[in-house]
Amino acid sequence: MLVFTRKKDESLVIGNEIEVTILNIGTGSVKVGITAPRHISVHRHEVYEAIKRENLAAAQSQIPKMDILKKLLG
């Protein structure tokens, strides 16, 4: 993990397209602004994990059970 120290209104750039700016520093929290192209998804970690779980569940629900598949194939 790469660790940066930034103050309010300072930023860092990821690649050529993503800029992360520290907007506010409060007690126990930091407000971060992210500027990125629309084709790049930006999510909080817990939302990203929920999306991954839902995608995995959806993909698995499309795979028929082996006994059903054998009946279909005759």
mmCIF file as gemmi writes it, N, C-alpha and C atoms, coordinates in Angstrom:
data_model
loop_
_atom_site.group_PDB
_atom_site.id
_atom_site.type_symbol
_atom_site.label_atom_id
_atom_site.label_alt_id
_atom_site.label_comp_id
_atom_site.label_asym_id
_atom_site.label_entity_id
_atom_site.label_seq_id
_atom_site.pdbx_PDB_ins_code
_atom_site.Cartn_x
_atom_site.Cartn_y
_atom_site.Cartn_z
_atom_site.occupancy
_atom_site.B_iso_or_equiv
_atom_site.pdbx_formal_charge
_atom_site.auth_seq_id
_atom_site.auth_asym_id
_atom_site.pdbx_PDB_model_num
ATOM 1 N N . MET Axp A 1 ? 0.846 -1.172 0 1 0 ? 1 A 1
ATOM 2 C CA . MET Axp A 1 ? 0 0 0 1 0 ? 1 A 1
ATOM 3 C C . MET Axp A 1 ? 0.894 1.237 0 1 0 ? 1 A 1
ATOM 4 N N . LEU Axp A 2 ? 0.576 2.143 -0.857 1 0 ? 2 A 1
ATOM 5 C CA . LEU Axp A 2 ? 1.272 3.417 -0.934 1 0 ? 2 A 1
ATOM 6 C C . LEU Axp A 2 ? 0.521 4.398 -0.049 1 0 ? 2 A 1
ATOM 7 N N . VAL Axp A 3 ? 1.214 5.081 0.841 1 0 ? 3 A 1
ATOM 8 C CA . VAL Axp A 3 ? 0.583 5.995 1.793 1 0 ? 3 A 1
ATOM 9 C C . VAL Axp A 3 ? 1.043 7.417 1.517 1 0 ? 3 A 1
ATOM 10 N N . PHE Axp A 4 ? 0.087 8.35 1.439 1 0 ? 4 A 1
ATOM 11 C CA . PHE Axp A 4 ? 0.37 9.757 1.219 1 0 ? 4 A 1
ATOM 12 C C . PHE Axp A 4 ? -0.093 10.566 2.413 1 0 ? 4 A 1
ATOM 13 N N . THR Axp A 5 ? 0.569 11.664 2.68 1 0 ? 5 A 1
ATOM 14 C CA . THR Axp A 5 ? 0.097 12.644 3.646 1 0 ? 5 A 1
ATOM 15 C C . THR Axp A 5 ? -0.347 13.866 2.857 1 0 ? 5 A 1
ATOM 16 N N . ARG Axp A 6 ? -1.577 14.274 3.047 1 0 ? 6 A 1
ATOM 17 C CA . ARG Axp A 6 ? -2.13 15.43 2.336 1 0 ? 6 A 1
ATOM 18 C C . ARG Axp A 6 ? -2.84 16.322 3.334 1 0 ? 6 A 1
ATOM 19 N N . LYS Axp A 7 ? -2.875 17.601 3.074 1 0 ? 7 A 1
ATOM 20 C CA . LYS Axp A 7 ? -3.618 18.556 3.878 1 0 ? 7 A 1
ATOM 21 C C . LYS Axp A 7 ? -4.869 18.958 3.11 1 0 ? 7 A 1
ATOM 22 N N . LYS Axp A 8 ? -5.753 19.69 3.79 1 0 ? 8 A 1
ATOM 23 C CA . LYS Axp A 8 ? -6.982 20.169 3.157 1 0 ? 8 A 1
ATOM 24 C C . LYS Axp A 8 ? -6.639 20.938 1.877 1 0 ? 8 A 1
ATOM 25 N N . ASP Axp A 9 ? -7.422 20.667 0.849 1 0 ? 9 A 1
ATOM 26 C CA . ASP Axp A 9 ? -7.288 21.284 -0.477 1 0 ? 9 A 1
ATOM 27 C C . ASP Axp A 9 ? -6.079 20.787 -1.27 1 0 ? 9 A 1
ATOM 28 N N . GLU Axp A 10 ? -5.352 19.823 -0.759 1 0 ? 10 A 1
ATOM 29 C CA . GLU Axp A 10 ? -4.269 19.202 -1.533 1 0 ? 10 A 1
ATOM 30 C C . GLU Axp A 10 ? -4.818 17.954 -2.207 1 0 ? 10 A 1
ATOM 31 N N . SER Axp A 11 ? -4.161 17.541 -3.275 1 0 ? 11 A 1
ATOM 32 C CA . SER Axp A 11 ? -4.665 16.389 -4.019 1 0 ? 11 A 1
ATOM 33 C C . SER Axp A 11 ? -3.525 15.503 -4.485 1 0 ? 11 A 1
ATOM 34 N N . LEU Axp A 12 ? -3.904 14.37 -5.035 1 0 ? 12 A 1
ATOM 35 C CA . LEU Axp A 12 ? -2.955 13.475 -5.68 1 0 ? 12 A 1
ATOM 36 C C . LEU Axp A 12 ? -3.602 12.972 -6.954 1 0 ? 12 A 1
ATOM 37 N N . VAL Axp A 13 ? -2.782 12.551 -7.89 1 0 ? 13 A 1
ATOM 38 C CA . VAL Axp A 13 ? -3.266 12.111 -9.193 1 0 ? 13 A 1
ATOM 39 C C . VAL Axp A 13 ? -2.912 10.646 -9.388 1 0 ? 13 A 1
ATOM 40 N N . ILE Axp A 14 ? -3.883 9.865 -9.851 1 0 ? 14 A 1
ATOM 41 C CA . ILE Axp A 14 ? -3.689 8.45 -10.141 1 0 ? 14 A 1
ATOM 42 C C . ILE Axp A 14 ? -3.76 8.293 -11.654 1 0 ? 14 A 1
ATOM 43 N N . GLY Axp A 15 ? -2.68 7.792 -12.24 1 0 ? 15 A 1
ATOM 44 C CA . GLY Axp A 15 ? -2.63 7.705 -13.701 1 0 ? 15 A 1
ATOM 45 C C . GLY Axp A 15 ? -2.708 9.106 -14.288 1 0 ? 15 A 1
ATOM 46 N N . ASN Axp A 16 ? -3.359 9.223 -15.417 1 0 ? 16 A 1
ATOM 47 C CA . ASN Axp A 16 ? -3.545 10.528 -16.049 1 0 ? 16 A 1
ATOM 48 C C . ASN Axp A 16 ? -4.969 11.035 -15.92 1 0 ? 16 A 1
ATOM 49 N N . GLU Axp A 17 ? -5.862 10.231 -15.308 1 0 ? 17 A 1
ATOM 50 C CA . GLU Axp A 17 ? -7.278 10.543 -15.38 1 0 ? 17 A 1
ATOM 51 C C . GLU Axp A 17 ? -7.979 10.757 -14.045 1 0 ? 17 A 1
ATOM 52 N N . ILE Axp A 18 ? -7.372 10.365 -12.943 1 0 ? 18 A 1
ATOM 53 C CA . ILE Axp A 18 ? -8.073 10.394 -11.66 1 0 ? 18 A 1
ATOM 54 C C . ILE Axp A 18 ? -7.351 11.343 -10.709 1 0 ? 18 A 1
ATOM 55 N N . GLU Axp A 19 ? -8.121 12.269 -10.121 1 0 ? 19 A 1
ATOM 56 C CA . GLU Axp A 19 ? -7.573 13.189 -9.13 1 0 ? 19 A 1
ATOM 57 C C . GLU Axp A 19 ? -8.358 13.03 -7.838 1 0 ? 19 A 1
ATOM 58 N N . VAL Axp A 20 ? -7.645 12.868 -6.731 1 0 ? 20 A 1
ATOM 59 C CA . VAL Axp A 20 ? -8.247 12.725 -5.411 1 0 ? 20 A 1
ATOM 60 C C . VAL Axp A 20 ? -7.858 13.956 -4.603 1 0 ? 20 A 1
ATOM 61 N N . THR Axp A 21 ? -8.871 14.686 -4.101 1 0 ? 21 A 1
ATOM 62 C CA . THR Axp A 21 ? -8.629 15.924 -3.368 1 0 ? 21 A 1
ATOM 63 C C . THR Axp A 21 ? -9.198 15.807 -1.962 1 0 ? 21 A 1
ATOM 64 N N . ILE Axp A 22 ? -8.436 16.262 -0.974 1 0 ? 22 A 1
ATOM 65 C CA . ILE Axp A 22 ? -8.909 16.298 0.405 1 0 ? 22 A 1
ATOM 66 C C . ILE Axp A 22 ? -9.751 17.566 0.552 1 0 ? 22 A 1
ATOM 67 N N . LEU Axp A 23 ? -11.033 17.403 0.824 1 0 ? 23 A 1
ATOM 68 C CA . LEU Axp A 23 ? -11.944 18.536 0.909 1 0 ? 23 A 1
ATOM 69 C C . LEU Axp A 23 ? -12.091 19.065 2.325 1 0 ? 23 A 1
ATOM 70 N N . ASN Axp A 24 ? -12.121 18.156 3.3 1 0 ? 24 A 1
ATOM 71 C CA . ASN Axp A 24 ? -12.331 18.569 4.682 1 0 ? 24 A 1
ATOM 72 C C . ASN Axp A 24 ? -11.783 17.494 5.604 1 0 ? 24 A 1
ATOM 73 N N . ILE Axp A 25 ? -11.215 17.917 6.697 1 0 ? 25 A 1
ATOM 74 C CA . ILE Axp A 25 ? -10.704 16.99 7.702 1 0 ? 25 A 1
ATOM 75 C C . ILE Axp A 25 ? -11.443 17.289 8.995 1 0 ? 25 A 1
ATOM 76 N N . GLY Axp A 26 ? -12.2 16.302 9.464 1 0 ? 26 A 1
ATOM 77 C CA . GLY Axp A 26 ? -12.981 16.482 10.685 1 0 ? 26 A 1
ATOM 78 C C . GLY Axp A 26 ? -12.491 15.53 11.759 1 0 ? 26 A 1
ATOM 79 N N . THR Axp A 27 ? -13.219 15.498 12.85 1 0 ? 27 A 1
ATOM 80 C CA . THR Axp A 27 ? -12.894 14.589 13.945 1 0 ? 27 A 1
ATOM 81 C C . THR Axp A 27 ? -13.321 13.185 13.558 1 0 ? 27 A 1
ATOM 82 N N . GLY Axp A 28 ? -12.364 12.334 13.281 1 0 ? 28 A 1
ATOM 83 C CA . GLY Axp A 28 ? -12.661 10.947 12.948 1 0 ? 28 A 1
ATOM 84 C C . GLY Axp A 28 ? -13.073 10.704 11.513 1 0 ? 28 A 1
ATOM 85 N N . SER Axp A 29 ? -13.023 11.718 10.657 1 0 ? 29 A 1
ATOM 86 C CA . SER Axp A 29 ? -13.389 11.493 9.262 1 0 ? 29 A 1
ATOM 87 C C . SER Axp A 29 ? -12.653 12.468 8.346 1 0 ? 29 A 1
ATOM 88 N N . VAL Axp A 30 ? -12.561 12.076 7.09 1 0 ? 30 A 1
ATOM 89 C CA . VAL Axp A 30 ? -11.952 12.897 6.058 1 0 ? 30 A 1
ATOM 90 C C . VAL Axp A 30 ? -12.907 12.912 4.872 1 0 ? 30 A 1
ATOM 91 N N . LYS Axp A 31 ? -13.213 14.077 4.345 1 0 ? 31 A 1
ATOM 92 C CA . LYS Axp A 31 ? -14.058 14.177 3.165 1 0 ? 31 A 1
ATOM 93 C C . LYS Axp A 31 ? -13.141 14.257 1.951 1 0 ? 31 A 1
ATOM 94 N N . VAL Axp A 32 ? -13.346 13.342 1.019 1 0 ? 32 A 1
ATOM 95 C CA . VAL Axp A 32 ? -12.489 13.202 -0.156 1 0 ? 32 A 1
ATOM 96 C C . VAL Axp A 32 ? -13.322 13.438 -1.411 1 0 ? 32 A 1
ATOM 97 N N . GLY Axp A 33 ? -12.786 14.225 -2.33 1 0 ? 33 A 1
ATOM 98 C CA . GLY Axp A 33 ? -13.43 14.413 -3.628 1 0 ? 33 A 1
ATOM 99 C C . GLY Axp A 33 ? -12.629 13.686 -4.694 1 0 ? 33 A 1
ATOM 100 N N . ILE Axp A 34 ? -13.323 13.026 -5.619 1 0 ? 34 A 1
ATOM 101 C CA . ILE Axp A 34 ? -12.652 12.267 -6.666 1 0 ? 34 A 1
ATOM 102 C C . ILE Axp A 34 ? -13.155 12.75 -8.021 1 0 ? 34 A 1
ATOM 103 N N . THR Axp A 35 ? -12.217 13.136 -8.867 1 0 ? 35 A 1
ATOM 104 C CA . THR Axp A 35 ? -12.54 13.507 -10.242 1 0 ? 35 A 1
ATOM 105 C C . THR Axp A 35 ? -12.019 12.395 -11.14 1 0 ? 35 A 1
ATOM 106 N N . ALA Axp A 36 ? -12.947 11.757 -11.858 1 0 ? 36 A 1
ATOM 107 C CA . ALA Axp A 36 ? -12.58 10.633 -12.727 1 0 ? 36 A 1
ATOM 108 C C . ALA Axp A 36 ? -13.499 10.635 -13.934 1 0 ? 36 A 1
ATOM 109 N N . PRO Axp A 37 ? -13.034 10.071 -15.05 1 0 ? 37 A 1
ATOM 110 C CA . PRO Axp A 37 ? -13.908 9.955 -16.223 1 0 ? 37 A 1
ATOM 111 C C . PRO Axp A 37 ? -15.117 9.076 -15.919 1 0 ? 37 A 1
ATOM 112 N N . ARG Axp A 38 ? -16.198 9.28 -16.647 1 0 ? 38 A 1
ATOM 113 C CA . ARG Axp A 38 ? -17.434 8.536 -16.405 1 0 ? 38 A 1
ATOM 114 C C . ARG Axp A 38 ? -17.275 7.03 -16.592 1 0 ? 38 A 1
ATOM 115 N N . HIS Axp A 39 ? -16.335 6.59 -17.411 1 0 ? 39 A 1
ATOM 116 C CA . HIS Axp A 39 ? -16.184 5.15 -17.655 1 0 ? 39 A 1
ATOM 117 C C . HIS Axp A 39 ? -15.471 4.434 -16.512 1 0 ? 39 A 1
ATOM 118 N N . ILE Axp A 40 ? -14.996 5.174 -15.524 1 0 ? 40 A 1
ATOM 119 C CA . ILE Axp A 40 ? -14.333 4.564 -14.365 1 0 ? 40 A 1
ATOM 120 C C . ILE Axp A 40 ? -15.3 4.585 -13.192 1 0 ? 40 A 1
ATOM 121 N N . SER Axp A 41 ? -15.624 3.409 -12.657 1 0 ? 41 A 1
ATOM 122 C CA . SER Axp A 41 ? -16.521 3.309 -11.508 1 0 ? 41 A 1
ATOM 123 C C . SER Axp A 41 ? -15.78 3.677 -10.234 1 0 ? 41 A 1
ATOM 124 N N . VAL Axp A 42 ? -16.442 4.446 -9.389 1 0 ? 42 A 1
ATOM 125 C CA . VAL Axp A 42 ? -15.884 4.816 -8.094 1 0 ? 42 A 1
ATOM 126 C C . VAL Axp A 42 ? -16.942 4.485 -7.052 1 0 ? 42 A 1
ATOM 127 N N . HIS Axp A 43 ? -16.605 3.612 -6.1 1 0 ? 43 A 1
ATOM 128 C CA . HIS Axp A 43 ? -17.54 3.181 -5.06 1 0 ? 43 A 1
ATOM 129 C C . HIS Axp A 43 ? -16.843 3.166 -3.708 1 0 ? 43 A 1
ATOM 130 N N . ARG Axp A 44 ? -17.618 3.339 -2.649 1 0 ? 44 A 1
ATOM 131 C CA . ARG Axp A 44 ? -17.095 3.051 -1.308 1 0 ? 44 A 1
ATOM 132 C C . ARG Axp A 44 ? -16.816 1.547 -1.257 1 0 ? 44 A 1
ATOM 133 N N . HIS Axp A 45 ? -15.854 1.148 -0.442 1 0 ? 45 A 1
ATOM 134 C CA . HIS Axp A 45 ? -15.446 -0.256 -0.407 1 0 ? 45 A 1
ATOM 135 C C . HIS Axp A 45 ? -16.603 -1.186 -0.09 1 0 ? 45 A 1
ATOM 136 N N . GLU Axp A 46 ? -17.44 -0.822 0.89 1 0 ? 46 A 1
ATOM 137 C CA . GLU Axp A 46 ? -18.545 -1.715 1.267 1 0 ? 46 A 1
ATOM 138 C C . GLU Axp A 46 ? -19.566 -1.851 0.138 1 0 ? 46 A 1
ATOM 139 N N . VAL Axp A 47 ? -19.765 -0.807 -0.656 1 0 ? 47 A 1
ATOM 140 C CA . VAL Axp A 47 ? -20.664 -0.886 -1.807 1 0 ? 47 A 1
ATOM 141 C C . VAL Axp A 47 ? -20.041 -1.778 -2.882 1 0 ? 47 A 1
ATOM 142 N N . TYR Axp A 48 ? -18.751 -1.613 -3.126 1 0 ? 48 A 1
ATOM 143 C CA . TYR Axp A 48 ? -18.043 -2.446 -4.105 1 0 ? 48 A 1
ATOM 144 C C . TYR Axp A 48 ? -18.152 -3.928 -3.737 1 0 ? 48 A 1
ATOM 145 N N . GLU Axp A 49 ? -17.96 -4.261 -2.456 1 0 ? 49 A 1
ATOM 146 C CA . GLU Axp A 49 ? -18.067 -5.653 -2.01 1 0 ? 49 A 1
ATOM 147 C C . GLU Axp A 49 ? -19.49 -6.182 -2.206 1 0 ? 49 A 1
ATOM 148 N N . ALA Axp A 50 ? -20.498 -5.368 -1.935 1 0 ? 50 A 1
ATOM 149 C CA . ALA Axp A 50 ? -21.89 -5.795 -2.136 1 0 ? 50 A 1
ATOM 150 C C . ALA Axp A 50 ? -22.165 -6.048 -3.616 1 0 ? 50 A 1
ATOM 151 N N . ILE Axp A 51 ? -21.655 -5.208 -4.487 1 0 ? 51 A 1
ATOM 152 C CA . ILE Axp A 51 ? -21.826 -5.399 -5.932 1 0 ? 51 A 1
ATOM 153 C C . ILE Axp A 51 ? -21.175 -6.709 -6.362 1 0 ? 51 A 1
ATOM 154 N N . LYS Axp A 52 ? -19.967 -6.982 -5.87 1 0 ? 52 A 1
ATOM 155 C CA . LYS Axp A 52 ? -19.289 -8.244 -6.21 1 0 ? 52 A 1
ATOM 156 C C . LYS Axp A 52 ? -20.112 -9.448 -5.768 1 0 ? 52 A 1
ATOM 157 N N . ARG Axp A 53 ? -20.649 -9.399 -4.537 1 0 ? 53 A 1
ATOM 158 C CA . ARG Axp A 53 ? -21.467 -10.518 -4.028 1 0 ? 53 A 1
ATOM 159 C C . ARG Axp A 53 ? -22.705 -10.722 -4.897 1 0 ? 53 A 1
ATOM 160 N N . GLU Axp A 54 ? -23.373 -9.638 -5.243 1 0 ? 54 A 1
ATOM 161 C CA . GLU Axp A 54 ? -24.582 -9.737 -6.07 1 0 ? 54 A 1
ATOM 162 C C . GLU Axp A 54 ? -24.262 -10.28 -7.453 1 0 ? 54 A 1
ATOM 163 N N . ASN Axp A 55 ? -23.163 -9.843 -8.039 1 0 ? 55 A 1
ATOM 164 C CA . ASN Axp A 55 ? -22.768 -10.348 -9.361 1 0 ? 55 A 1
ATOM 165 C C . ASN Axp A 55 ? -22.433 -11.833 -9.305 1 0 ? 55 A 1
ATOM 166 N N . LEU Axp A 56 ? -21.757 -12.263 -8.26 1 0 ? 56 A 1
ATOM 167 C CA . LEU Axp A 56 ? -21.423 -13.679 -8.101 1 0 ? 56 A 1
ATOM 168 C C . LEU Axp A 56 ? -22.696 -14.509 -7.93 1 0 ? 56 A 1
ATOM 169 N N . ALA Axp A 57 ? -23.612 -14.018 -7.106 1 0 ? 57 A 1
ATOM 170 C CA . ALA Axp A 57 ? -24.868 -14.746 -6.89 1 0 ? 57 A 1
ATOM 171 C C . ALA Axp A 57 ? -25.673 -14.835 -8.183 1 0 ? 57 A 1
ATOM 172 N N . ALA Axp A 58 ? -25.699 -13.755 -8.946 1 0 ? 58 A 1
ATOM 173 C CA . ALA Axp A 58 ? -26.44 -13.763 -10.207 1 0 ? 58 A 1
ATOM 174 C C . ALA Axp A 58 ? -25.816 -14.734 -11.203 1 0 ? 58 A 1
ATOM 175 N N . ALA Axp A 59 ? -24.501 -14.778 -11.256 1 0 ? 59 A 1
ATOM 176 C CA . ALA Axp A 59 ? -23.819 -15.685 -12.177 1 0 ? 59 A 1
ATOM 177 C C . ALA Axp A 59 ? -24.056 -17.14 -11.786 1 0 ? 59 A 1
ATOM 178 N N . GLN Axp A 60 ? -24.041 -17.433 -10.503 1 0 ? 60 A 1
ATOM 179 C CA . GLN Axp A 60 ? -24.239 -18.808 -10.045 1 0 ? 60 A 1
ATOM 180 C C . GLN Axp A 60 ? -25.681 -19.258 -10.241 1 0 ? 60 A 1
ATOM 181 N N . SER Axp A 61 ? -26.625 -18.338 -10.166 1 0 ? 61 A 1
ATOM 182 C CA . SER Axp A 61 ? -28.023 -18.734 -10.318 1 0 ? 61 A 1
ATOM 183 C C . SER Axp A 61 ? -28.339 -19.124 -11.762 1 0 ? 61 A 1
ATOM 184 N N . GLN Axp A 62 ? -27.49 -18.778 -12.695 1 0 ? 62 A 1
ATOM 185 C CA . GLN Axp A 62 ? -27.707 -19.088 -14.106 1 0 ? 62 A 1
ATOM 186 C C . GLN Axp A 62 ? -27.177 -20.475 -14.482 1 0 ? 62 A 1
ATOM 187 N N . ILE Axp A 63 ? -26.414 -21.102 -13.607 1 0 ? 63 A 1
ATOM 188 C CA . ILE Axp A 63 ? -25.831 -22.407 -13.899 1 0 ? 63 A 1
ATOM 189 C C . ILE Axp A 63 ? -26.793 -23.494 -13.41 1 0 ? 63 A 1
ATOM 190 N N . PRO Axp A 64 ? -27.344 -24.304 -14.318 1 0 ? 64 A 1
ATOM 191 C CA . PRO Axp A 64 ? -28.285 -25.341 -13.889 1 0 ? 64 A 1
ATOM 192 C C . PRO Axp A 64 ? -27.565 -26.449 -13.115 1 0 ? 64 A 1
ATOM 193 N N . LYS Axp A 65 ? -28.296 -27.102 -12.248 1 0 ? 65 A 1
ATOM 194 C CA . LYS Axp A 65 ? -27.741 -28.233 -11.504 1 0 ? 65 A 1
ATOM 195 C C . LYS Axp A 65 ? -27.473 -29.375 -12.479 1 0 ? 65 A 1
ATOM 196 N N . MET Axp A 66 ? -26.524 -30.216 -12.138 1 0 ? 66 A 1
ATOM 197 C CA . MET Axp A 66 ? -26.064 -31.265 -13.05 1 0 ? 66 A 1
ATOM 198 C C . MET Axp A 66 ? -27.175 -32.243 -13.427 1 0 ? 66 A 1
ATOM 199 N N . ASP Axp A 67 ? -28.05 -32.613 -12.484 1 0 ? 67 A 1
ATOM 200 C CA . ASP Axp A 67 ? -29.121 -33.567 -12.809 1 0 ? 67 A 1
ATOM 201 C C . ASP Axp A 67 ? -30.142 -32.949 -13.786 1 0 ? 67 A 1
ATOM 202 N N . ILE Axp A 68 ? -30.414 -31.672 -13.643 1 0 ? 68 A 1
ATOM 203 C CA . ILE Axp A 68 ? -31.307 -30.994 -14.574 1 0 ? 68 A 1
ATOM 204 C C . ILE Axp A 68 ? -30.669 -30.898 -15.949 1 0 ? 68 A 1
ATOM 205 N N . LEU Axp A 69 ? -29.382 -30.598 -15.975 1 0 ? 69 A 1
ATOM 206 C CA . LEU Axp A 69 ? -28.659 -30.492 -17.242 1 0 ? 69 A 1
ATOM 207 C C . LEU Axp A 69 ? -28.659 -31.839 -17.968 1 0 ? 69 A 1
ATOM 208 N N . LYS Axp A 70 ? -28.458 -32.935 -17.234 1 0 ? 70 A 1
ATOM 209 C CA . LYS Axp A 70 ? -28.471 -34.267 -17.861 1 0 ? 70 A 1
ATOM 210 C C . LYS Axp A 70 ? -29.839 -34.597 -18.446 1 0 ? 70 A 1
ATOM 211 N N . LYS Axp A 71 ? -30.911 -34.233 -17.733 1 0 ? 71 A 1
ATOM 212 C CA . LYS Axp A 71 ? -32.26 -34.469 -18.253 1 0 ? 71 A 1
ATOM 213 C C . LYS Axp A 71 ? -32.516 -33.668 -19.522 1 0 ? 71 A 1
ATOM 214 N N . LEU Axp A 72 ? -32.05 -32.44 -19.537 1 0 ? 72 A 1
ATOM 215 C CA . LEU Axp A 72 ? -32.241 -31.599 -20.717 1 0 ? 72 A 1
ATOM 216 C C . LEU Axp A 72 ? -31.482 -32.123 -21.924 1 0 ? 72 A 1
ATOM 217 N N . LEU Axp A 73 ? -30.291 -32.661 -21.674 1 0 ? 73 A 1
ATOM 218 C CA . LEU Axp A 73 ? -29.464 -33.164 -22.766 1 0 ? 73 A 1
ATOM 219 C C . LEU Axp A 73 ? -29.862 -34.577 -23.18 1 0 ? 73 A 1
ATOM 220 N N . GLY Axp A 74 ? -30.705 -35.215 -22.381 1 0 ? 74 A 1
ATOM 221 C CA . GLY Axp A 74 ? -31.25 -36.519 -22.737 1 0 ? 74 A 1
ATOM 222 C C . GLY Axp A 74 ? -30.331 -37.634 -22.491 1 0 ? 74 A 1
